[in-house]
Amino acid sequence: MVCNTPLVGRQQGNLITKPGGVPVAQYSVLAASADARLIFLSRDGDNFTDHREFGGQFVPVAYSQEEWKAHYMGIANGDLWKAFHPHTFEDVPESDSDTWNTYKGVNSRIADAILDQTTDDPEATVWVHDFQMLSVGASLQAKHEDMRNTGFFWHIPFPKPEQMKKRLPPAVLQEVMQWFSAYKVVGFHTEEYAANYKTLARELGIKEASHVLVQPISVDVGVIQEKARRAFSLDFRFGDDRLNKIFGLGKHERVNPCIEMGTLERGDPIKGGIQKIRAKLMLAQNNPEIFADQTCVEVLSPSRMDDPAYAKYCEQMKEMGIALNEHLHMRTGRPDQYMHYIEQGLQYDDAIAALSLSDSATVLSLDDGYNMVAAEVLNGWMAAGKGALGNKRMLLSSMTGFSMSLQENGYTHAIPTAQGPINSGALLKPLYHFMRGEVDPPKEQDLRAYFRTHTIQHWVISNLEAISASIPPLNFPSSRTKV
């Protein structure tokens, strides 16, 4: 398995497990097979071999600070990320040939690591993930043309062909599309993304990957429900005491009966945070009373803070939150804060617990590949038992892959959906009814049925079986397969 970063990181010197779709997929693969290896890029020399479960399965590939600037900040999170998120970024940078060559050179070293780990076995199963690693398959093919069991999963949106032709120079777009063709299997979250890829390949005269798979990622239902049930116990406490105060745990008393998890995201413009808070500011002008019995928690994990645009976005989010709190204090005399910001990533246990103990949630992305938070929220709520969704509500943007996946499977009635692309004006009406509780709760029976067949294990197996007919047995821990 090849990814840009591993499922673990360090926060204040401590080893933490990251939330998110790709880390959860990594965990499932590594836990299911001791023979699995995770190849990733390491900028600071940290190989995470002290991870007690998977340290021996990690294969870091070192790259320098200068390479990181070109590969990660330049091409991956500059040209490619912005090109494939047209609803968020109007302009796409055009990096020079040296920067593109560094991107390809770093990924060529990843291909060398793959060959080293597989001892040049042409039957080895290789699964590459996301835009940072896209050119790995072409490098692998050039070094070992008999390596045939290769797969790639594209975790972000794939816009319409007419959009892509305007967002990347013709020669760059041609090469990017050829990188997809180097894989036997290419996977997407939605039928729309897959159709856009096929149409663009045809229009550019480029051969498609041998097999195009539509398989939306999911969550580890068993693990989420285990963590949620722990959070429901009387003696549960968050590791982060700010959350204990907000939720009234321990010696603290819960101030407000309704807690909205506004987001559990990195500070990224694609998440629609500014549009949502601006809409709430507009609502507070005319309808401050709807905020009276509510508290909102926004977890804003720093992301790509070396990019001035991202740093500005996070700062703007905080400033708007302060303005909203001050306005509500002036209009209603409310002594406590409506909006609470947590400006760092949470431990995974704390993250799932906060989602599970919340009363409502808003996931209002502008332009998102799938967005696992919505699935984590729903499974955290359902862990409380039958009927748990009766008083819960979620507002989910139709611009997230999860929303589209539900629609494709007949569950449009399961979650109230804000029709996008999202802007503050369009959000006013759905947010007003959402905050007043004037929305139908998610339909629990349908959602439980959906998550019986849409688990992270099902997603892993579907992808790997498409890549190779002879994958070794995967022994998922039994607790991870319960729905």
DRENDO-1510 file (C-alpha; in Angstrom, 1 decimal, always signed):
<recs>
REC; n; res; u; v; w
REC; 1; MET; +0.0; +0.0; +0.0 .
REC; 2; VAL; +1.5; +3.4; -1.1 .
REC; 3; CYS; +0.3; +6.6; +0.5 .
REC; 4; ASN; +1.7; +10.1; +1.0 .
REC; 5; THR; +1.7; +9.8; +4.8 .
REC; 6; PRO; +1.1; +7.0; +7.3 .
REC; 7; LEU; -1.9; +6.6; +9.6 .
REC; 8; VAL; +0.0; +8.0; +12.5 .
REC; 9; GLY; +1.6; +11.3; +13.3 .
REC; 10; ARG; +3.0; +13.2; +16.3 .
REC; 11; GLN; +1.3; +15.9; +18.3 .
REC; 12; GLN; +3.3; +17.6; +21.0 .
REC; 13; GLY; +5.7; +14.7; +20.9 .
REC; 14; ASN; +3.0; +12.0; +21.3 .
REC; 15; LEU; +2.2; +9.4; +18.7 .
REC; 16; ILE; -1.4; +9.8; +17.6 .
REC; 17; THR; -3.7; +7.9; +15.1 .
REC; 18; LYS; -5.1; +10.2; +12.5 .
REC; 19; PRO; -8.8; +10.3; +11.6 .
REC; 20; GLY; -9.8; +10.3; +7.9 .
REC; 21; GLY; -10.6; +7.8; +5.1 .
REC; 22; VAL; -7.1; +6.9; +4.0 .
REC; 23; PRO; -5.7; +6.3; +7.5 .
REC; 24; VAL; -8.6; +4.1; +8.4 .
REC; 25; ALA; -8.0; +2.1; +5.2 .
REC; 26; GLN; -4.3; +1.8; +6.1 .
REC; 27; TYR; -5.2; +0.5; +9.5 .
REC; 28; SER; -7.6; -2.1; +8.1 .
REC; 29; VAL; -5.0; -3.5; +5.6 .
REC; 30; LEU; -2.1; -3.6; +8.0 .
REC; 31; ALA; -4.3; -5.2; +10.8 .
REC; 32; ALA; -5.6; -7.8; +8.3 .
REC; 33; SER; -2.3; -9.0; +7.1 .
REC; 34; ALA; +1.1; -9.1; +8.7 .
REC; 35; ASP; +2.6; -9.4; +5.2 .
REC; 36; ALA; +1.2; -6.0; +4.2 .
REC; 37; ARG; +3.6; -3.1; +3.9 .
REC; 38; LEU; +2.9; +0.6; +3.9 .
REC; 39; ILE; +5.2; +2.7; +1.8 .
REC; 40; PHE; +5.1; +6.5; +2.6 .
REC; 41; LEU; +7.1; +9.7; +2.3 .
REC; 42; SER; +9.0; +10.9; +5.4 .
REC; 43; ARG; +10.2; +14.5; +5.4 .
REC; 44; ASP; +11.6; +14.8; +8.9 .
REC; 45; GLY; +13.3; +11.4; +9.1 .
REC; 46; ASP; +10.6; +10.0; +11.5 .
REC; 47; ASN; +9.9; +6.4; +10.4 .
REC; 48; PHE; +7.4; +5.7; +13.2 .
REC; 49; THR; +9.0; +2.4; +14.0 .
REC; 50; ASP; +7.9; +2.9; +17.7 .
REC; 51; HIS; +4.3; +2.3; +16.7 .
REC; 52; ARG; +3.5; -0.7; +18.8 .
REC; 53; GLU; +1.2; -2.4; +16.2 .
REC; 54; PHE; +2.6; -1.6; +12.8 .
REC; 55; GLY; +6.1; -0.2; +13.2 .
REC; 56; GLY; +7.6; -3.3; +11.5 .
REC; 57; GLN; +5.3; -2.9; +8.5 .
REC; 58; PHE; +6.2; +0.8; +7.8 .
REC; 59; VAL; +8.5; +1.5; +4.9 .
REC; 60; PRO; +9.4; +5.2; +4.9 .
REC; 61; VAL; +11.0; +6.9; +1.9 .
REC; 62; ALA; +13.0; +10.0; +2.9 .
REC; 63; TYR; +12.8; +13.2; +1.0 .
REC; 64; SER; +14.4; +16.6; +1.6 .
REC; 65; GLN; +12.8; +19.9; +2.6 .
REC; 66; GLU; +13.3; +21.2; -0.9 .
REC; 67; GLU; +11.8; +18.1; -2.4 .
REC; 68; TRP; +8.8; +18.5; -0.1 .
REC; 69; LYS; +8.3; +22.1; -1.2 .
REC; 70; ALA; +8.2; +21.0; -4.9 .
REC; 71; HIS; +6.4; +17.6; -4.6 .
REC; 72; TYR; +3.9; +18.3; -1.8 .
REC; 73; MET; +3.4; +22.1; -1.6 .
REC; 74; GLY; +4.1; +22.7; -5.3 .
REC; 75; ILE; +2.6; +20.0; -7.5 .
REC; 76; ALA; +0.4; +17.9; -5.2 .
REC; 77; ASN; -1.3; +20.6; -3.1 .
REC; 78; GLY; -0.8; +23.4; -5.6 .
REC; 79; ASP; -1.4; +22.4; -9.2 .
REC; 80; LEU; -3.2; +19.0; -8.8 .
REC; 81; TRP; -5.3; +19.7; -5.6 .
REC; 82; LYS; -6.5; +23.1; -6.9 .
REC; 83; ALA; -7.1; +21.9; -10.4 .
REC; 84; PHE; -9.4; +19.2; -9.3 .
REC; 85; HIS; -11.5; +21.4; -6.9 .
REC; 86; PRO; -13.0; +23.9; -9.3 .
REC; 87; HIS; -15.8; +25.0; -6.9 .
REC; 88; THR; -13.3; +26.2; -4.3 .
REC; 89; PHE; -10.3; +27.5; -6.3 .
REC; 90; GLU; -10.7; +29.8; -9.3 .
REC; 91; ASP; -7.1; +30.0; -10.1 .
REC; 92; VAL; -4.6; +27.1; -10.5 .
REC; 93; PRO; -0.9; +27.7; -10.3 .
REC; 94; GLU; +1.3; +26.7; -13.2 .
REC; 95; SER; +4.5; +25.2; -11.8 .
REC; 96; ASP; +7.6; +25.1; -13.9 .
REC; 97; SER; +9.2; +22.0; -15.5 .
REC; 98; ASP; +11.8; +21.6; -12.7 .
REC; 99; THR; +9.0; +21.4; -10.1 .
REC; 100; TRP; +7.1; +18.8; -12.1 .
REC; 101; ASN; +10.4; +16.8; -12.5 .
REC; 102; THR; +10.9; +16.8; -8.8 .
REC; 103; TYR; +7.4; +15.5; -8.3 .
REC; 104; LYS; +8.1; +12.7; -10.7 .
REC; 105; GLY; +11.6; +12.0; -9.3 .
REC; 106; VAL; +10.3; +11.6; -5.7 .
REC; 107; ASN; +7.5; +9.2; -6.9 .
REC; 108; SER; +10.2; +7.3; -8.9 .
REC; 109; ARG; +11.9; +6.6; -5.6 .
REC; 110; ILE; +8.6; +5.3; -4.3 .
REC; 111; ALA; +8.6; +2.9; -7.3 .
REC; 112; ASP; +12.1; +1.7; -6.3 .
REC; 113; ALA; +10.9; +1.0; -2.8 .
REC; 114; ILE; +8.0; -1.0; -4.2 .
REC; 115; LEU; +10.3; -3.2; -6.2 .
REC; 116; ASP; +12.6; -3.6; -3.2 .
REC; 117; GLN; +9.7; -4.8; -1.0 .
REC; 118; THR; +8.2; -7.1; -3.6 .
REC; 119; THR; +11.6; -8.4; -4.7 .
REC; 120; ASP; +10.6; -7.7; -8.3 .
REC; 121; ASP; +7.7; -10.3; -8.1 .
REC; 122; PRO; +5.5; -9.5; -11.0 .
REC; 123; GLU; +2.5; -11.1; -9.2 .
REC; 124; ALA; +2.8; -8.7; -6.2 .
REC; 125; THR; -0.3; -6.6; -5.4 .
REC; 126; VAL; +0.4; -2.9; -5.3 .
REC; 127; TRP; -2.2; -0.4; -4.2 .
REC; 128; VAL; -1.4; +3.3; -4.7 .
REC; 129; HIS; -3.5; +6.1; -3.2 .
REC; 130; ASP; -4.4; +9.7; -4.2 .
REC; 131; PHE; -3.1; +12.6; -6.2 .
REC; 132; GLN; +0.3; +12.9; -4.4 .
REC; 133; MET; +1.3; +9.5; -5.6 .
REC; 134; LEU; -0.3; +9.5; -9.1 .
REC; 135; SER; +2.8; +9.1; -11.2 .
REC; 136; VAL; +4.1; +6.2; -9.2 .
REC; 137; GLY; +2.4; +3.7; -11.5 .
REC; 138; ALA; +4.1; +5.1; -14.6 .
REC; 139; SER; +7.5; +5.0; -12.9 .
REC; 140; LEU; +6.9; +1.4; -11.8 .
REC; 141; GLN; +5.8; +0.4; -15.3 .
REC; 142; ALA; +9.0; +2.0; -16.8 .
REC; 143; LYS; +11.2; +0.1; -14.3 .
REC; 144; HIS; +9.4; -3.3; -14.4 .
REC; 145; GLU; +6.9; -3.6; -17.3 .
REC; 146; ASP; +5.8; -7.1; -16.1 .
REC; 147; MET; +4.5; -5.7; -12.8 .
REC; 148; ARG; +0.8; -6.1; -13.6 .
REC; 149; ASN; -1.3; -6.2; -10.4 .
REC; 150; THR; -1.3; -2.4; -9.8 .
REC; 151; GLY; -4.2; -0.4; -8.6 .
REC; 152; PHE; -4.8; +3.3; -7.8 .
REC; 153; PHE; -7.5; +5.0; -5.9 .
REC; 154; TRP; -8.4; +8.7; -6.5 .
REC; 155; HIS; -9.8; +10.1; -3.3 .
REC; 156; ILE; -10.8; +13.6; -4.5 .
REC; 157; PRO; -13.4; +14.9; -7.0 .
REC; 158; PHE; -12.9; +14.3; -10.7 .
REC; 159; PRO; -14.6; +17.4; -12.4 .
REC; 160; LYS; -16.3; +17.5; -15.8 .
REC; 161; PRO; -13.9; +17.3; -18.8 .
REC; 162; GLU; -14.8; +20.8; -20.0 .
REC; 163; GLN; -13.7; +22.1; -16.6 .
REC; 164; MET; -10.4; +20.1; -16.6 .
REC; 165; LYS; -9.4; +21.4; -20.0 .
REC; 166; LYS; -9.5; +24.9; -18.7 .
REC; 167; ARG; -7.6; +24.2; -15.4 .
REC; 168; LEU; -4.4; +22.5; -16.6 .
REC; 169; PRO; -2.2; +23.3; -19.6 .
REC; 170; PRO; -2.9; +20.8; -22.5 .
REC; 171; ALA; +0.5; +19.1; -22.2 .
REC; 172; VAL; +0.2; +18.8; -18.4 .
REC; 173; LEU; -3.3; +17.4; -18.6 .
REC; 174; GLN; -2.2; +14.9; -21.2 .
REC; 175; GLU; +0.6; +13.6; -19.0 .
REC; 176; VAL; -1.6; +13.5; -15.9 .
REC; 177; MET; -4.2; +11.4; -17.7 .
REC; 178; GLN; -1.5; +9.1; -19.0 .
REC; 179; TRP; -0.4; +8.4; -15.4 .
REC; 180; PHE; -3.9; +7.0; -14.7 .
REC; 181; SER; -3.5; +4.6; -17.7 .
REC; 182; ALA; -0.4; +3.0; -16.2 .
REC; 183; TYR; -2.5; +1.2; -13.6 .
REC; 184; LYS; -4.5; -2.0; -14.1 .
REC; 185; VAL; -7.3; -0.7; -11.9 .
REC; 186; VAL; -8.3; +2.9; -11.1 .
REC; 187; GLY; -11.0; +3.5; -8.4 .
REC; 188; PHE; -13.3; +6.4; -7.8 .
REC; 189; HIS; -15.9; +7.1; -5.0 .
REC; 190; THR; -18.8; +7.9; -7.4 .
REC; 191; GLU; -20.2; +7.0; -10.8 .
REC; 192; GLU; -20.0; +10.7; -11.8 .
REC; 193; TYR; -16.2; +10.9; -11.1 .
REC; 194; ALA; -15.6; +7.7; -13.0 .
REC; 195; ALA; -17.7; +8.9; -16.0 .
REC; 196; ASN; -15.9; +12.2; -16.1 .
REC; 197; TYR; -12.5; +10.4; -16.1 .
REC; 198; LYS; -13.6; +8.0; -18.9 .
REC; 199; THR; -15.0; +10.9; -21.0 .
REC; 200; LEU; -11.9; +13.0; -20.6 .
REC; 201; ALA; -9.6; +10.1; -21.5 .
REC; 202; ARG; -11.7; +9.4; -24.6 .
REC; 203; GLU; -11.7; +13.0; -25.7 .
REC; 204; LEU; -7.9; +13.3; -25.3 .
REC; 205; GLY; -7.3; +10.0; -27.1 .
REC; 206; ILE; -5.8; +8.3; -24.1 .
REC; 207; LYS; -6.2; +4.7; -23.3 .
REC; 208; GLU; -8.2; +4.1; -20.1 .
REC; 209; ALA; -7.0; +2.0; -17.2 .
REC; 210; SER; -7.9; -1.7; -17.8 .
REC; 211; HIS; -10.6; -1.6; -15.2 .
REC; 212; VAL; -12.4; +1.4; -13.7 .
REC; 213; LEU; -13.9; +0.7; -10.3 .
REC; 214; VAL; -16.6; +2.7; -8.6 .
REC; 215; GLN; -16.4; +1.8; -4.9 .
REC; 216; PRO; -17.1; +4.5; -2.3 .
REC; 217; ILE; -14.9; +4.3; +0.8 .
REC; 218; SER; -16.5; +3.8; +4.1 .
REC; 219; VAL; -15.7; +3.7; +7.8 .
REC; 220; ASP; -14.7; +1.0; +10.3 .
REC; 221; VAL; -18.2; +0.6; +11.7 .
REC; 222; GLY; -17.2; -1.8; +14.5 .
REC; 223; VAL; -14.4; +0.4; +15.8 .
REC; 224; ILE; -16.6; +3.6; +15.7 .
REC; 225; GLN; -19.4; +1.9; +17.6 .
REC; 226; GLU; -17.0; +0.5; +20.2 .
REC; 227; LYS; -15.5; +4.0; +20.8 .
REC; 228; ALA; -18.9; +5.6; +20.8 .
REC; 229; ARG; -20.3; +3.1; +23.4 .
REC; 230; ARG; -17.3; +3.9; +25.6 .
REC; 231; ALA; -18.2; +7.6; +25.3 .
REC; 232; PHE; -21.8; +6.8; +26.5 .
REC; 233; SER; -20.5; +5.4; +29.8 .
REC; 234; LEU; -20.9; +7.5; +32.9 .
REC; 235; ASP; -17.2; +7.5; +33.8 .
REC; 236; PHE; -16.1; +8.6; +30.3 .
REC; 237; ARG; -13.8; +11.7; +30.0 .
REC; 238; PHE; -12.3; +13.3; +27.0 .
REC; 239; GLY; -8.5; +13.5; +26.9 .
REC; 240; ASP; -9.0; +17.2; +26.0 .
REC; 241; ASP; -10.5; +19.0; +29.0 .
REC; 242; ARG; -12.0; +21.8; +26.8 .
REC; 243; LEU; -14.4; +19.1; +25.5 .
REC; 244; ASN; -15.2; +18.0; +29.0 .
REC; 245; LYS; -16.3; +21.5; +29.8 .
REC; 246; ILE; -18.4; +21.9; +26.6 .
REC; 247; PHE; -20.1; +18.5; +27.1 .
REC; 248; GLY; -20.4; +18.9; +30.9 .
REC; 249; LEU; -18.4; +15.8; +31.8 .
REC; 250; GLY; -16.6; +15.2; +35.1 .
REC; 251; LYS; -16.9; +18.2; +37.4 .
REC; 252; HIS; -18.3; +20.4; +34.7 .
REC; 253; GLU; -22.0; +21.1; +34.1 .
REC; 254; ARG; -23.4; +21.1; +30.6 .
REC; 255; VAL; -24.6; +24.6; +29.9 .
REC; 256; ASN; -26.7; +24.0; +26.7 .
REC; 257; PRO; -28.9; +21.1; +25.8 .
REC; 258; CYS; -28.1; +21.1; +22.1 .
REC; 259; ILE; -24.5; +20.7; +20.9 .
REC; 260; GLU; -23.8; +20.9; +17.1 .
REC; 261; MET; -20.5; +19.5; +15.8 .
REC; 262; GLY; -19.9; +22.1; +13.2 .
REC; 263; THR; -17.1; +20.3; +11.6 .
REC; 264; LEU; -14.2; +17.9; +12.4 .
REC; 265; GLU; -12.0; +19.0; +9.5 .
REC; 266; ARG; -8.6; +20.3; +8.7 .
REC; 267; GLY; -8.4; +24.1; +7.9 .
REC; 268; ASP; -9.1; +23.8; +4.2 .
REC; 269; PRO; -11.2; +26.0; +2.0 .
REC; 270; ILE; -12.9; +23.0; +0.3 .
REC; 271; LYS; -14.7; +22.4; +3.6 .
REC; 272; GLY; -17.1; +25.4; +3.3 .
REC; 273; GLY; -16.5; +26.7; +6.8 .
REC; 274; ILE; -16.4; +30.4; +6.0 .
REC; 275; GLN; -19.6; +30.2; +3.9 .
REC; 276; LYS; -21.3; +28.4; +6.8 .
REC; 277; ILE; -20.3; +30.9; +9.5 .
REC; 278; ARG; -21.1; +33.8; +7.2 .
REC; 279; ALA; -24.6; +32.4; +6.8 .
REC; 280; LYS; -24.9; +32.0; +10.6 .
REC; 281; LEU; -23.9; +35.7; +11.0 .
REC; 282; MET; -26.6; +36.6; +8.6 .
REC; 283; LEU; -29.1; +34.5; +10.5 .
REC; 284; ALA; -28.0; +36.1; +13.8 .
REC; 285; GLN; -28.9; +39.6; +12.5 .
REC; 286; ASN; -32.6; +38.7; +12.1 .
REC; 287; ASN; -33.1; +35.6; +14.1 .
REC; 288; PRO; -30.8; +35.6; +17.2 .
REC; 289; GLU; -33.3; +33.6; +19.2 .
REC; 290; ILE; -32.6; +30.4; +17.3 .
REC; 291; PHE; -29.1; +30.3; +18.8 .
REC; 292; ALA; -30.4; +30.6; +22.4 .
REC; 293; ASP; -30.2; +26.9; +23.4 .
REC; 294; GLN; -27.4; +25.8; +21.2 .
REC; 295; THR; -23.6; +25.5; +21.2 .
REC; 296; CYS; -21.4; +24.8; +18.2 .
REC; 297; VAL; -18.0; +23.1; +18.3 .
REC; 298; GLU; -15.7; +23.7; +15.4 .
REC; 299; VAL; -12.5; +21.5; +15.3 .
REC; 300; LEU; -10.1; +23.3; +13.0 .
REC; 301; SER; -7.0; +21.2; +12.5 .
REC; 302; PRO; -4.1; +23.2; +11.0 .
REC; 303; SER; -3.5; +22.1; +7.4 .
REC; 304; ARG; -0.8; +23.2; +4.9 .
REC; 305; MET; -0.1; +26.2; +7.1 .
REC; 306; ASP; +3.0; +26.9; +5.0 .
REC; 307; ASP; +0.6; +28.1; +2.3 .
REC; 308; PRO; -0.5; +31.7; +3.0 .
REC; 309; ALA; -3.9; +31.0; +1.6 .
REC; 310; TYR; -4.6; +28.3; +4.1 .
REC; 311; ALA; -3.2; +30.3; +7.0 .
REC; 312; LYS; -5.5; +33.2; +6.0 .
REC; 313; TYR; -8.5; +30.9; +5.8 .
REC; 314; CYS; -8.0; +29.6; +9.3 .
REC; 315; GLU; -7.5; +33.1; +10.7 .
REC; 316; GLN; -10.6; +34.3; +8.9 .
REC; 317; MET; -12.6; +31.4; +10.4 .
REC; 318; LYS; -11.6; +32.3; +13.9 .
REC; 319; GLU; -12.3; +36.0; +13.4 .
REC; 320; MET; -15.8; +35.3; +12.1 .
REC; 321; GLY; -16.5; +33.0; +15.0 .
REC; 322; ILE; -15.5; +35.7; +17.4 .
REC; 323; ALA; -17.7; +38.2; +15.6 .
REC; 324; LEU; -20.6; +35.8; +15.8 .
REC; 325; ASN; -20.1; +35.2; +19.6 .
REC; 326; GLU; -19.9; +39.0; +20.2 .
REC; 327; HIS; -23.0; +39.7; +18.1 .
REC; 328; LEU; -25.0; +37.1; +20.0 .
REC; 329; HIS; -23.8; +38.5; +23.3 .
REC; 330; MET; -24.9; +42.0; +22.3 .
REC; 331; ARG; -28.3; +40.9; +21.0 .
REC; 332; THR; -29.3; +38.3; +23.6 .
REC; 333; GLY; -27.1; +39.0; +26.6 .
REC; 334; ARG; -25.8; +35.4; +26.3 .
REC; 335; PRO; -23.0; +35.1; +28.9 .
REC; 336; ASP; -21.3; +32.0; +27.4 .
REC; 337; GLN; -19.9; +31.4; +23.9 .
REC; 338; TYR; -22.1; +29.9; +21.1 .
REC; 339; MET; -19.1; +28.9; +19.0 .
REC; 340; HIS; -16.1; +27.1; +20.4 .
REC; 341; TYR; -12.9; +26.6; +18.3 .
REC; 342; ILE; -10.5; +23.8; +18.9 .
REC; 343; GLU; -7.4; +24.7; +16.9 .
REC; 344; GLN; -5.6; +21.4; +16.7 .
REC; 345; GLY; -6.4; +17.8; +15.6 .
REC; 346; LEU; -8.1; +15.6; +18.2 .
REC; 347; GLN; -7.0; +12.1; +19.2 .
REC; 348; TYR; -9.2; +9.7; +17.2 .
REC; 349; ASP; -10.9; +8.5; +20.4 .
REC; 350; ASP; -11.8; +12.0; +21.4 .
REC; 351; ALA; -13.0; +12.8; +17.8 .
REC; 352; ILE; -15.4; +9.9; +17.6 .
REC; 353; ALA; -16.6; +10.5; +21.2 .
REC; 354; ALA; -17.4; +14.2; +20.4 .
REC; 355; LEU; -19.3; +13.3; +17.2 .
REC; 356; SER; -21.2; +10.5; +19.1 .
REC; 357; LEU; -22.2; +12.7; +22.0 .
REC; 358; SER; -23.3; +15.6; +19.8 .
REC; 359; ASP; -27.0; +16.4; +19.1 .
REC; 360; SER; -26.6; +17.6; +15.5 .
REC; 361; ALA; -23.9; +18.0; +12.8 .
REC; 362; THR; -23.3; +20.1; +9.7 .
REC; 363; VAL; -21.0; +18.8; +7.0 .
REC; 364; LEU; -21.2; +21.5; +4.3 .
REC; 365; SER; -18.3; +21.0; +2.0 .
REC; 366; LEU; -17.9; +23.0; -1.2 .
REC; 367; ASP; -16.1; +20.4; -3.2 .
REC; 368; ASP; -15.3; +17.1; -1.4 .
REC; 369; GLY; -14.3; +13.7; -2.6 .
REC; 370; TYR; -16.3; +11.7; -0.1 .
REC; 371; ASN; -16.1; +13.1; +3.4 .
REC; 372; MET; -16.0; +10.4; +6.1 .
REC; 373; VAL; -17.1; +12.7; +8.9 .
REC; 374; ALA; -20.8; +12.3; +7.9 .
REC; 375; ALA; -20.5; +8.5; +8.1 .
REC; 376; GLU; -18.6; +8.6; +11.4 .
REC; 377; VAL; -21.3; +10.9; +12.9 .
REC; 378; LEU; -24.1; +8.6; +11.8 .
REC; 379; ASN; -22.5; +5.4; +13.1 .
REC; 380; GLY; -21.5; +7.1; +16.4 .
REC; 381; TRP; -25.1; +8.1; +16.9 .
REC; 382; MET; -26.5; +4.7; +16.0 .
REC; 383; ALA; -24.2; +3.0; +18.6 .
REC; 384; ALA; -26.6; +4.2; +21.3 .
REC; 385; GLY; -29.1; +1.5; +20.1 .
REC; 386; LYS; -32.3; +1.2; +18.2 .
REC; 387; GLY; -34.2; +4.5; +17.9 .
REC; 388; ALA; -31.0; +6.6; +18.6 .
REC; 389; LEU; -31.5; +8.8; +15.5 .
REC; 390; GLY; -35.0; +9.9; +16.6 .
REC; 391; ASN; -33.9; +13.3; +17.9 .
REC; 392; LYS; -30.7; +13.7; +15.8 .
REC; 393; ARG; -30.3; +15.9; +12.7 .
REC; 394; MET; -27.6; +16.4; +10.1 .
REC; 395; LEU; -27.2; +18.9; +7.3 .
REC; 396; LEU; -25.1; +17.5; +4.6 .
REC; 397; SER; -23.9; +19.2; +1.4 .
REC; 398; SER; -24.9; +17.6; -1.9 .
REC; 399; MET; -21.3; +18.4; -3.0 .
REC; 400; THR; -19.8; +15.7; -0.9 .
REC; 401; GLY; -19.3; +12.2; -2.3 .
REC; 402; PHE; -21.1; +10.6; +0.6 .
REC; 403; SER; -24.2; +12.6; -0.2 .
REC; 404; MET; -24.0; +11.4; -3.8 .
REC; 405; SER; -23.4; +7.8; -2.8 .
REC; 406; LEU; -26.5; +7.9; -0.6 .
REC; 407; GLN; -28.6; +9.3; -3.5 .
REC; 408; GLU; -27.3; +6.6; -5.9 .
REC; 409; ASN; -28.4; +4.0; -3.4 .
REC; 410; GLY; -31.8; +5.3; -2.9 .
REC; 411; TYR; -31.3; +7.1; +0.4 .
REC; 412; THR; -31.9; +10.7; -0.5 .
REC; 413; HIS; -34.5; +10.8; +2.2 .
REC; 414; ALA; -32.0; +9.7; +4.9 .
REC; 415; ILE; -30.3; +13.1; +5.4 .
REC; 416; PRO; -31.6; +16.6; +4.7 .
REC; 417; THR; -29.3; +17.9; +2.0 .
REC; 418; ALA; -28.3; +21.5; +1.2 .
REC; 419; GLN; -28.2; +21.7; -2.6 .
REC; 420; GLY; -24.9; +23.1; -3.8 .
REC; 421; PRO; -22.5; +24.5; -4.8 .
REC; 422; ILE; -22.6; +26.0; -1.4 .
REC; 423; ASN; -22.7; +29.7; -0.8 .
REC; 424; SER; -23.8; +31.7; +2.2 .
REC; 425; GLY; -27.1; +32.8; +0.6 .
REC; 426; ALA; -28.1; +29.3; -0.4 .
REC; 427; LEU; -27.4; +28.1; +3.1 .
REC; 428; LEU; -29.7; +30.5; +4.9 .
REC; 429; LYS; -33.0; +28.7; +4.5 .
REC; 430; PRO; -31.7; +25.1; +5.2 .
REC; 431; LEU; -29.6; +26.4; +8.1 .
REC; 432; TYR; -32.6; +28.2; +9.6 .
REC; 433; HIS; -34.8; +25.1; +9.5 .
REC; 434; PHE; -32.0; +22.9; +10.7 .
REC; 435; MET; -31.3; +25.1; +13.8 .
REC; 436; ARG; -35.0; +25.2; +14.6 .
REC; 437; GLY; -35.1; +21.4; +14.4 .
REC; 438; GLU; -37.6; +21.6; +11.5 .
REC; 439; VAL; -36.0; +18.7; +9.6 .
REC; 440; ASP; -36.8; +15.0; +9.5 .
REC; 441; PRO; -34.2; +12.9; +11.4 .
REC; 442; PRO; -32.2; +10.4; +9.3 .
REC; 443; LYS; -34.1; +7.2; +8.6 .
REC; 444; GLU; -32.3; +4.7; +10.9 .
REC; 445; GLN; -33.4; +1.4; +9.3 .
REC; 446; ASP; -32.2; +2.4; +5.9 .
REC; 447; LEU; -28.9; +3.7; +7.2 .
REC; 448; ARG; -28.2; +0.5; +9.2 .
REC; 449; ALA; -28.9; -1.5; +6.1 .
REC; 450; TYR; -26.6; +0.7; +4.1 .
REC; 451; PHE; -23.7; +0.3; +6.5 .
REC; 452; ARG; -24.0; -3.4; +6.6 .
REC; 453; THR; -22.7; -3.6; +3.1 .
REC; 454; HIS; -20.6; -0.4; +3.0 .
REC; 455; THR; -17.8; -0.9; +5.5 .
REC; 456; ILE; -14.1; -0.1; +5.2 .
REC; 457; GLN; -13.4; -3.9; +5.0 .
REC; 458; HIS; -15.8; -4.3; +2.1 .
REC; 459; TRP; -14.1; -1.4; +0.3 .
REC; 460; VAL; -10.6; -2.8; +0.9 .
REC; 461; ILE; -11.5; -6.3; -0.3 .
REC; 462; SER; -13.4; -5.0; -3.4 .
REC; 463; ASN; -10.4; -2.9; -4.5 .
REC; 464; LEU; -7.8; -5.6; -3.8 .
REC; 465; GLU; -9.8; -8.4; -5.6 .
REC; 466; ALA; -10.1; -6.1; -8.6 .
REC; 467; ILE; -6.3; -5.6; -8.6 .
REC; 468; SER; -5.3; -9.2; -8.1 .
REC; 469; ALA; -7.1; -12.6; -8.2 .
REC; 470; SER; -4.6; -14.1; -5.8 .
REC; 471; ILE; -4.4; -11.7; -2.8 .
REC; 472; PRO; -3.5; -13.4; +0.4 .
REC; 473; PRO; -6.2; -14.0; +3.0 .
REC; 474; LEU; -7.1; -10.9; +5.0 .
REC; 475; ASN; -8.0; -11.7; +8.6 .
REC; 476; PHE; -9.9; -8.6; +9.9 .
REC; 477; PRO; -10.3; -8.6; +13.7 .
REC; 478; SER; -13.9; -9.8; +14.4 .
REC; 479; SER; -14.7; -6.6; +16.3 .
REC; 480; ARG; -14.1; -4.6; +13.2 .
REC; 481; THR; -16.6; -6.4; +11.0 .
REC; 482; LYS; -19.7; -5.9; +13.3 .
REC; 483; VAL; -22.4; -3.6; +12.0 .
</recs>
